[in-house]
Amino acid sequence: MKRYYKLVSVFILLGLFVSGLYGCDGCFKETTSPYVVILFPTNNSTVSGIITIQVKVNSNSDITKVEFYVDDTKLGEDLLSPYQYDWDTSGLRHNSTHTIKVKAIDSSGNIGEASTSVIISVEWTILMYLDGHNNLAPYLQGELGYLNNLTSTAGINVLILAGLNQSNPLSYLYYLHNGDFQVLNQGNYNFGDPKCLQNFLIYGVQNFPAKRYMVLLFDHGSGWRRNLDVSITKDICWDDIYNSSITIPELKSALQAMVSLIGRKIDLLYLDACVMGTVEVDYQLKDTVSYLVSSEAIAWIGGSKRWYKTLNQLTSNPSMSPSELGILFAQSYFNSYPSMPRTIAVKDLSKMDEIASSIYNFSRYLRECLDTYANTLISLRNQTESFSPYLNTEEEYIELYQYAELVAGNINYSNLQNSAINLTNIITASTIYCNYSGYSSAKGYSIWFPEDSASYGDGYNKYSVLDFTQDYRGREWLLFLSDIESL
């Protein structure tokens, strides 16, 4: 009986084999789809800039092509092994997630697929507010022309609002992508309106988020001071078409709107304008900006390629820190005008409260010794390097470090000497880079110290409402100036 069942089993198996061999049309035709593996990027990895999607395909048939998709949009295809495709992630939102899908198609029409998800990382968004509605327009056009050579913007966003004509208000909002100026908008912009700056910054953050943010303001500048010869208060971003400018308190307000949006300080601010390197400006901006690049003297523009050079270096190392990028901009500026008198500094604004406290002590002891040393203090002021808010006007800003240094070396009053030395030490600690040529000193911070009572009287009202003098520490410096003027 057992043998009978074994024979039956053998015949059943044999029958199934024969039936499969002759009774199933095409059963031995190859139906295996290509096997696809995405080698790079790996799943849930973080990517930035231009990345090369790399694929391995195994198949029993010839592969005719491999197609590459991101979020179901076809990027392109590759016909030859090794299969790969360059994907430019520039312009995508920071921390956004995207799905890469790859399809391999063989000569029989079989399709193999693989997919992976990646997270976009944008290291920097550079927001350039470039006011050429004045006599700087030709120089601005030249500098922008050099940016056409920025053939890679990998890992960064560059958004530009530029007024390019000193008589025509028509301006352009550009997204600079791999040397191509993509026009996002155009219209008549008033660069001296703080709302214009504020709206530009908000738009940039909302549409081009990144890990870090830099703001660059280009135009004429005068620190916080107004010119006695003009009817409007010109601080920075002079728009001659609209006869307007942005005051330092207005600048703070515009920057604060961006700070509220990103939930922290702006990483880096470059005031690419004349005589913006003052204690009063820095103190006004200390709660909105981490690092500041500015000059105590005239700032030069044109023919230098310095923006291009710096951004080109940034794309080679987009993960550089705010202080490193600030130094890079400062060095590029300084090296671009070797025959010109110039100053530039990069400052850590987290030190501004310490500087203000040191100024308070310095001012207090200056006041204490006025009866004895008034003439000496005024003489030392006149020996100190000084800067004019405008060409051919009084040099109302003095180099604070140098003045404190001169006071420490010439006044025999230990409290004052010690406070002066402490002030120079904290200035040194806060300045992570400075360089100057053609001046006796420029360590990053100038301060208001007018020579005559007329200039003091004209500047008092505006000076007294700055954040610096609203604080008791800066108020002490103003009291010192008042005491000097009353002598």
HUURQUI-V735446 format. One record per residue. N is the residue number from 0. RES is the residue in three letters. SS is DSSP state (alpha for helix, beta for strand, coil for the rest). PHI is phi in radians with two decimals (NA if undefined). BURIAL is 1 if it has 24 or more other C-alpha atoms within 12 Angstrom, else 0. Layout:
# HUURQUI-V735446
N|RES|SS|PHI|BURIAL ; N|RES|SS|PHI|BURIAL
This chain:
# HUURQUI-V735446
0|MET|coil|NA|0 ; 1|LYS|alpha|-1.07|0 ; 2|ARG|alpha|-1.12|0 ; 3|TYR|alpha|-1.09|0 ; 4|TYR|alpha|-1.13|0 ; 5|LYS|alpha|-1.11|0 ; 6|LEU|alpha|-1.11|0 ; 7|VAL|alpha|-1.07|0 ; 8|SER|alpha|-1.11|0 ; 9|VAL|alpha|-1.07|0 ; 10|PHE|alpha|-1.12|0 ; 11|ILE|alpha|-1.12|0 ; 12|LEU|alpha|-1.10|0 ; 13|LEU|alpha|-1.10|0 ; 14|GLY|alpha|-1.15|0 ; 15|LEU|alpha|-1.10|0 ; 16|PHE|alpha|-1.13|0 ; 17|VAL|alpha|-1.13|0 ; 18|SER|alpha|-1.06|0 ; 19|GLY|alpha|-1.18|0 ; 20|LEU|alpha|-1.29|0 ; 21|TYR|alpha|-1.91|0 ; 22|GLY|alpha|-1.72|0 ; 23|CYS|coil|-2.07|0 ; 24|ASP|coil|-1.12|0 ; 25|GLY|coil|1.38|0 ; 26|CYS|coil|-1.11|0 ; 27|PHE|coil|-1.72|0 ; 28|LYS|coil|-1.27|0 ; 29|GLU|coil|-1.17|0 ; 30|THR|coil|-2.06|0 ; 31|THR|coil|-1.27|0 ; 32|SER|coil|-1.30|1 ; 33|PRO|coil|-0.99|1 ; 34|TYR|beta|-1.73|1 ; 35|VAL|beta|-2.00|1 ; 36|VAL|beta|-2.25|1 ; 37|ILE|beta|-1.51|1 ; 38|LEU|beta|-1.33|0 ; 39|PHE|beta|-2.65|1 ; 40|PRO|coil|-1.41|1 ; 41|THR|coil|-1.39|0 ; 42|ASN|coil|-1.10|0 ; 43|ASN|coil|1.10|0 ; 44|SER|beta|-1.45|0 ; 45|THR|beta|-1.77|1 ; 46|VAL|beta|-2.31|1 ; 47|SER|coil|-2.71|1 ; 48|GLY|coil|1.15|1 ; 49|ILE|beta|-1.63|1 ; 50|ILE|beta|-2.05|1 ; 51|THR|beta|-1.79|0 ; 52|ILE|beta|-1.32|1 ; 53|GLN|beta|-2.01|1 ; 54|VAL|beta|-2.30|1 ; 55|LYS|beta|-2.03|1 ; 56|VAL|beta|-2.21|1 ; 57|ASN|beta|-1.95|1 ; 58|SER|coil|-2.74|1 ; 59|ASN|coil|-1.44|0 ; 60|SER|coil|-2.09|1 ; 61|ASP|coil|-1.14|0 ; 62|ILE|beta|-1.55|1 ; 63|THR|beta|-1.51|1 ; 64|LYS|beta|-2.92|1 ; 65|VAL|beta|-2.15|1 ; 66|GLU|beta|-1.80|1 ; 67|PHE|beta|-2.08|1 ; 68|TYR|beta|-2.25|1 ; 69|VAL|beta|-2.25|1 ; 70|ASP|coil|0.92|0 ; 71|ASP|coil|1.21|0 ; 72|THR|beta|-1.79|0 ; 73|LYS|beta|-1.26|0 ; 74|LEU|beta|-1.50|0 ; 75|GLY|beta|2.92|0 ; 76|GLU|beta|-2.60|1 ; 77|ASP|beta|-2.28|1 ; 78|LEU|coil|-1.76|0 ; 79|LEU|coil|-2.22|0 ; 80|SER|coil|-1.37|0 ; 81|PRO|coil|-1.31|0 ; 82|TYR|beta|-1.47|1 ; 83|GLN|beta|-2.77|1 ; 84|TYR|beta|-2.69|1 ; 85|ASP|beta|-1.50|1 ; 86|TRP|beta|-2.00|1 ; 87|ASP|beta|-1.57|1 ; 88|THR|coil|-1.53|1 ; 89|SER|coil|-1.00|1 ; 90|GLY|coil|1.58|1 ; 91|LEU|coil|-1.37|1 ; 92|ARG|coil|-1.23|1 ; 93|HIS|coil|-1.08|1 ; 94|ASN|coil|1.23|0 ; 95|SER|coil|-1.38|1 ; 96|THR|beta|-1.87|0 ; 97|HIS|beta|-2.36|1 ; 98|THR|beta|-1.85|1 ; 99|ILE|beta|-1.66|1 ; 100|LYS|beta|-2.19|1 ; 101|VAL|beta|-2.17|1 ; 102|LYS|beta|-2.09|1 ; 103|ALA|beta|-1.87|1 ; 104|ILE|beta|-2.05|1 ; 105|ASP|beta|-1.67|1 ; 106|SER|coil|-1.19|0 ; 107|SER|coil|-1.62|0 ; 108|GLY|coil|1.55|0 ; 109|ASN|coil|-1.27|1 ; 110|ILE|beta|-2.16|1 ; 111|GLY|beta|-1.98|1 ; 112|GLU|beta|-2.26|1 ; 113|ALA|beta|-2.65|1 ; 114|SER|beta|-2.50|1 ; 115|THR|beta|-2.69|1 ; 116|SER|beta|-1.93|1 ; 117|VAL|beta|-2.33|1 ; 118|ILE|beta|-1.98|1 ; 119|ILE|beta|-1.42|1 ; 120|SER|coil|-2.07|1 ; 121|VAL|coil|-1.95|1 ; 122|GLU|coil|-1.24|1 ; 123|TRP|beta|-2.36|1 ; 124|THR|beta|-1.99|1 ; 125|ILE|beta|-1.79|1 ; 126|LEU|beta|-1.88|1 ; 127|MET|beta|-1.87|1 ; 128|TYR|beta|-1.84|1 ; 129|LEU|beta|-2.00|1 ; 130|ASP|beta|-1.64|1 ; 131|GLY|coil|-1.91|1 ; 132|HIS|coil|-1.48|1 ; 133|ASN|coil|-2.99|1 ; 134|ASN|coil|-1.27|0 ; 135|LEU|coil|-1.52|1 ; 136|ALA|alpha|-0.92|1 ; 137|PRO|alpha|-1.08|0 ; 138|TYR|alpha|-1.22|1 ; 139|LEU|alpha|-1.13|1 ; 140|GLN|alpha|-1.02|1 ; 141|GLY|alpha|-1.12|0 ; 142|GLU|alpha|-1.13|1 ; 143|LEU|alpha|-1.15|1 ; 144|GLY|alpha|-1.04|1 ; 145|TYR|alpha|-1.17|1 ; 146|LEU|alpha|-1.19|1 ; 147|ASN|alpha|-1.07|1 ; 148|ASN|alpha|-1.45|0 ; 149|LEU|coil|-1.41|1 ; 150|THR|coil|-1.30|0 ; 151|SER|coil|-2.31|1 ; 152|THR|coil|-2.04|1 ; 153|ALA|coil|-1.02|1 ; 154|GLY|coil|1.43|1 ; 155|ILE|beta|-2.38|1 ; 156|ASN|beta|-1.95|1 ; 157|VAL|beta|-2.17|1 ; 158|LEU|beta|-1.98|1 ; 159|ILE|beta|-2.25|1 ; 160|LEU|beta|-1.95|1 ; 161|ALA|beta|-2.32|1 ; 162|GLY|beta|-1.72|1 ; 163|LEU|coil|-1.93|1 ; 164|ASN|coil|-2.47|1 ; 165|GLN|coil|-1.42|1 ; 166|SER|coil|-2.25|0 ; 167|ASN|coil|-1.97|0 ; 168|PRO|coil|-1.28|1 ; 169|LEU|beta|-1.06|1 ; 170|SER|beta|-2.31|1 ; 171|TYR|beta|-2.31|1 ; 172|LEU|beta|-1.79|1 ; 173|TYR|beta|-1.97|1 ; 174|TYR|beta|-1.94|1 ; 175|LEU|beta|-1.52|1 ; 176|HIS|beta|-2.25|1 ; 177|ASN|coil|0.90|1 ; 178|GLY|coil|1.44|1 ; 179|ASP|beta|-1.84|0 ; 180|PHE|beta|-1.48|1 ; 181|GLN|beta|-1.55|0 ; 182|VAL|beta|-1.38|0 ; 183|LEU|beta|-1.61|0 ; 184|ASN|beta|-2.89|0 ; 185|GLN|beta|-2.61|0 ; 186|GLY|beta|3.04|0 ; 187|ASN|beta|-1.59|1 ; 188|TYR|coil|-1.89|1 ; 189|ASN|coil|-1.73|1 ; 190|PHE|coil|-1.26|1 ; 191|GLY|coil|-1.50|1 ; 192|ASP|coil|-1.67|1 ; 193|PRO|alpha|-1.06|1 ; 194|LYS|alpha|-1.17|1 ; 195|CYS|alpha|-1.09|1 ; 196|LEU|alpha|-1.10|1 ; 197|GLN|alpha|-1.04|1 ; 198|ASN|alpha|-1.12|1 ; 199|PHE|alpha|-1.11|1 ; 200|LEU|alpha|-1.14|1 ; 201|ILE|alpha|-1.11|1 ; 202|TYR|alpha|-1.04|1 ; 203|GLY|alpha|-1.10|1 ; 204|VAL|alpha|-1.19|1 ; 205|GLN|alpha|-1.21|0 ; 206|ASN|alpha|-1.80|0 ; 207|PHE|coil|-2.40|1 ; 208|PRO|coil|-1.16|1 ; 209|ALA|coil|-2.71|1 ; 210|LYS|coil|-1.17|1 ; 211|ARG|beta|-2.32|1 ; 212|TYR|beta|-2.30|1 ; 213|MET|beta|-2.16|1 ; 214|VAL|beta|-2.02|1 ; 215|LEU|beta|-2.12|1 ; 216|LEU|beta|-1.91|1 ; 217|PHE|beta|-2.04|1 ; 218|ASP|coil|2.90|1 ; 219|HIS|coil|-1.17|1 ; 220|GLY|beta|-2.62|1 ; 221|SER|coil|-2.48|1 ; 222|GLY|coil|1.20|1 ; 223|TRP|coil|-1.77|1 ; 224|ARG|coil|-1.48|1 ; 225|ARG|coil|-1.80|1 ; 226|ASN|coil|-1.46|1 ; 227|LEU|coil|-1.16|1 ; 228|ASP|coil|-1.66|0 ; 229|VAL|coil|-2.15|0 ; 230|SER|coil|-1.53|0 ; 231|ILE|coil|-1.95|0 ; 232|THR|coil|-1.49|1 ; 233|LYS|coil|-1.83|1 ; 234|ASP|coil|-1.91|1 ; 235|ILE|beta|-2.66|1 ; 236|CYS|beta|1.05|1 ; 237|TRP|beta|-1.41|1 ; 238|ASP|beta|-1.80|1 ; 239|ASP|coil|-1.22|1 ; 240|ILE|coil|-1.17|1 ; 241|TYR|coil|-1.73|1 ; 242|ASN|coil|0.90|0 ; 243|SER|beta|-2.50|1 ; 244|SER|beta|-2.77|1 ; 245|ILE|beta|-1.77|1 ; 246|THR|coil|-1.36|1 ; 247|ILE|alpha|-1.14|1 ; 248|PRO|alpha|-1.04|1 ; 249|GLU|alpha|-1.17|1 ; 250|LEU|alpha|-1.08|1 ; 251|LYS|alpha|-1.02|1 ; 252|SER|alpha|-1.09|1 ; 253|ALA|alpha|-1.13|1 ; 254|LEU|alpha|-1.18|1 ; 255|GLN|alpha|-1.10|1 ; 256|ALA|alpha|-1.08|1 ; 257|MET|alpha|-1.21|1 ; 258|VAL|alpha|-1.04|1 ; 259|SER|alpha|-1.10|0 ; 260|LEU|alpha|-1.30|0 ; 261|ILE|alpha|-1.56|1 ; 262|GLY|coil|1.36|0 ; 263|ARG|coil|-2.91|0 ; 264|LYS|coil|-1.19|1 ; 265|ILE|beta|-1.18|1 ; 266|ASP|beta|-1.15|1 ; 267|LEU|beta|-2.61|1 ; 268|LEU|beta|-2.18|1 ; 269|TYR|beta|-2.05|1 ; 270|LEU|beta|-1.56|1 ; 271|ASP|beta|-1.48|1 ; 272|ALA|coil|-2.73|1 ; 273|CYS|coil|-1.26|1 ; 274|VAL|coil|0.73|1 ; 275|MET|coil|-1.62|1 ; 276|GLY|coil|-1.50|1 ; 277|THR|beta|-2.01|1 ; 278|VAL|alpha|-1.00|1 ; 279|GLU|alpha|-1.14|1 ; 280|VAL|alpha|-1.16|1 ; 281|ASP|alpha|-1.08|1 ; 282|TYR|alpha|-1.15|1 ; 283|GLN|alpha|-1.09|1 ; 284|LEU|alpha|-1.79|1 ; 285|LYS|coil|-1.07|1 ; 286|ASP|coil|-1.60|1 ; 287|THR|coil|-2.01|1 ; 288|VAL|beta|-2.36|1 ; 289|SER|beta|-1.48|1 ; 290|TYR|beta|-2.22|1 ; 291|LEU|beta|-2.24|1 ; 292|VAL|beta|-1.92|1 ; 293|SER|beta|-2.79|1 ; 294|SER|coil|-2.10|1 ; 295|GLU|coil|-1.40|1 ; 296|ALA|coil|-2.12|1 ; 297|ILE|coil|-1.05|1 ; 298|ALA|coil|-1.85|1 ; 299|TRP|coil|-1.78|1 ; 300|ILE|coil|-2.59|1 ; 301|GLY|coil|1.82|1 ; 302|GLY|coil|1.19|0 ; 303|SER|coil|-2.00|1 ; 304|LYS|coil|1.07|1 ; 305|ARG|alpha|-1.20|1 ; 306|TRP|alpha|-1.13|1 ; 307|TYR|alpha|-1.05|1 ; 308|LYS|alpha|-1.04|1 ; 309|THR|alpha|-1.22|1 ; 310|LEU|alpha|-1.16|1 ; 311|ASN|alpha|-1.13|1 ; 312|GLN|alpha|-1.21|1 ; 313|LEU|alpha|-1.12|1 ; 314|THR|alpha|-1.18|1 ; 315|SER|alpha|-1.34|0 ; 316|ASN|coil|-2.55|0 ; 317|PRO|coil|-1.17|1 ; 318|SER|coil|-1.53|1 ; 319|MET|coil|-1.09|1 ; 320|SER|coil|-1.34|0 ; 321|PRO|alpha|-1.01|1 ; 322|SER|alpha|-1.15|1 ; 323|GLU|alpha|-1.13|1 ; 324|LEU|alpha|-1.19|1 ; 325|GLY|alpha|-1.06|1 ; 326|ILE|alpha|-1.10|1 ; 327|LEU|alpha|-1.08|1 ; 328|PHE|alpha|-1.10|1 ; 329|ALA|alpha|-1.14|1 ; 330|GLN|alpha|-1.13|1 ; 331|SER|alpha|-1.09|1 ; 332|TYR|alpha|-1.10|1 ; 333|PHE|alpha|-1.08|1 ; 334|ASN|alpha|-1.34|1 ; 335|SER|alpha|-1.44|1 ; 336|TYR|coil|-2.31|1 ; 337|PRO|coil|-1.10|0 ; 338|SER|coil|-1.68|0 ; 339|MET|coil|-1.80|0 ; 340|PRO|coil|-1.18|1 ; 341|ARG|beta|-2.76|1 ; 342|THR|beta|-2.44|1 ; 343|ILE|beta|-2.79|1 ; 344|ALA|beta|-2.60|1 ; 345|VAL|beta|-2.04|1 ; 346|LYS|beta|-2.18|1 ; 347|ASP|beta|-1.58|1 ; 348|LEU|alpha|-1.29|1 ; 349|SER|alpha|-1.17|1 ; 350|LYS|alpha|-1.58|1 ; 351|MET|alpha|-1.13|1 ; 352|ASP|alpha|-1.15|1 ; 353|GLU|alpha|-1.15|1 ; 354|ILE|alpha|-1.11|1 ; 355|ALA|alpha|-1.08|1 ; 356|SER|alpha|-1.12|1 ; 357|SER|alpha|-1.17|1 ; 358|ILE|alpha|-1.12|1 ; 359|TYR|alpha|-1.04|1 ; 360|ASN|alpha|-1.11|1 ; 361|PHE|alpha|-1.03|1 ; 362|SER|alpha|-1.15|1 ; 363|ARG|alpha|-1.05|1 ; 364|TYR|alpha|-1.34|1 ; 365|LEU|alpha|-1.05|1 ; 366|ARG|alpha|-1.15|1 ; 367|GLU|alpha|-1.13|0 ; 368|CYS|coil|-1.85|1 ; 369|LEU|alpha|-1.09|1 ; 370|ASP|alpha|-1.03|0 ; 371|THR|alpha|-1.63|0 ; 372|TYR|alpha|-2.08|0 ; 373|ALA|alpha|-0.98|1 ; 374|ASN|alpha|-1.11|0 ; 375|THR|alpha|-1.17|1 ; 376|LEU|alpha|-1.12|1 ; 377|ILE|alpha|-1.20|1 ; 378|SER|alpha|-1.09|0 ; 379|LEU|alpha|-1.13|1 ; 380|ARG|alpha|-1.03|1 ; 381|ASN|alpha|-1.28|1 ; 382|GLN|alpha|-1.52|0 ; 383|THR|coil|-1.41|1 ; 384|GLU|coil|-1.00|1 ; 385|SER|beta|-2.40|1 ; 386|PHE|beta|-2.38|1 ; 387|SER|coil|-1.67|1 ; 388|PRO|coil|-1.10|1 ; 389|TYR|coil|-2.46|1 ; 390|LEU|coil|-1.10|0 ; 391|ASN|coil|1.08|0 ; 392|THR|coil|-2.23|0 ; 393|GLU|coil|-1.03|1 ; 394|GLU|coil|-1.47|1 ; 395|GLU|coil|-1.52|1 ; 396|TYR|beta|-1.71|1 ; 397|ILE|beta|-1.96|1 ; 398|GLU|beta|-1.33|1 ; 399|LEU|alpha|-1.12|1 ; 400|TYR|alpha|-1.01|1 ; 401|GLN|alpha|-1.15|1 ; 402|TYR|alpha|-1.11|1 ; 403|ALA|alpha|-1.07|1 ; 404|GLU|alpha|-1.13|1 ; 405|LEU|alpha|-1.15|1 ; 406|VAL|alpha|-1.09|1 ; 407|ALA|alpha|-1.06|1 ; 408|GLY|alpha|-1.57|0 ; 409|ASN|alpha|-2.25|0 ; 410|ILE|coil|-1.96|1 ; 411|ASN|coil|-1.58|0 ; 412|TYR|coil|-2.52|0 ; 413|SER|alpha|-1.05|0 ; 414|ASN|alpha|-1.04|0 ; 415|LEU|alpha|-1.19|1 ; 416|GLN|alpha|-1.06|1 ; 417|ASN|alpha|-1.12|1 ; 418|SER|alpha|-1.15|1 ; 419|ALA|alpha|-1.16|1 ; 420|ILE|alpha|-1.15|1 ; 421|ASN|alpha|-1.06|1 ; 422|LEU|alpha|-1.12|1 ; 423|THR|alpha|-1.13|1 ; 424|ASN|alpha|-1.18|1 ; 425|ILE|alpha|-1.27|1 ; 426|ILE|alpha|-1.08|1 ; 427|THR|alpha|-1.08|1 ; 428|ALA|alpha|-1.18|0 ; 429|SER|alpha|-1.49|1 ; 430|THR|beta|-1.68|1 ; 431|ILE|beta|-1.48|1 ; 432|TYR|beta|-2.78|1 ; 433|CYS|beta|-2.67|1 ; 434|ASN|beta|-2.70|1 ; 435|TYR|beta|-2.69|1 ; 436|SER|beta|-2.64|0 ; 437|GLY|coil|1.51|0 ; 438|TYR|coil|-2.27|0 ; 439|SER|coil|-1.29|0 ; 440|SER|coil|-2.84|1 ; 441|ALA|coil|-2.89|1 ; 442|LYS|coil|-1.71|1 ; 443|GLY|coil|1.99|1 ; 444|TYR|coil|-2.31|1 ; 445|SER|beta|-1.84|1 ; 446|ILE|beta|-2.53|1 ; 447|TRP|beta|-1.25|1 ; 448|PHE|coil|-2.71|1 ; 449|PRO|coil|-1.17|1 ; 450|GLU|coil|-1.45|1 ; 451|ASP|coil|-2.26|0 ; 452|SER|alpha|-1.19|0 ; 453|ALA|alpha|-1.12|0 ; 454|SER|alpha|-1.16|1 ; 455|TYR|alpha|-1.09|1 ; 456|GLY|alpha|-1.11|0 ; 457|ASP|alpha|-1.24|0 ; 458|GLY|alpha|-1.57|1 ; 459|TYR|alpha|-1.03|1 ; 460|ASN|alpha|-1.05|0 ; 461|LYS|alpha|-1.25|1 ; 462|TYR|alpha|-1.17|1 ; 463|SER|coil|-1.25|1 ; 464|VAL|coil|-1.83|0 ; 465|LEU|coil|-1.19|1 ; 466|ASP|alpha|-1.00|1 ; 467|PHE|alpha|-1.04|1 ; 468|THR|alpha|-1.52|1 ; 469|GLN|alpha|-1.29|0 ; 470|ASP|coil|-1.40|0 ; 471|TYR|alpha|-1.04|0 ; 472|ARG|alpha|-1.25|1 ; 473|GLY|alpha|-1.29|1 ; 474|ARG|alpha|-1.08|1 ; 475|GLU|alpha|-1.13|1 ; 476|TRP|alpha|-1.15|1 ; 477|LEU|alpha|-1.12|1 ; 478|LEU|alpha|-1.12|1 ; 479|PHE|alpha|-1.08|1 ; 480|LEU|alpha|-1.07|1 ; 481|SER|alpha|-1.10|1 ; 482|ASP|alpha|-1.12|1 ; 483|ILE|alpha|-1.06|1 ; 484|GLU|alpha|-1.18|0 ; 485|SER|alpha|-1.42|0 ; 486|LEU|coil|-1.27|0
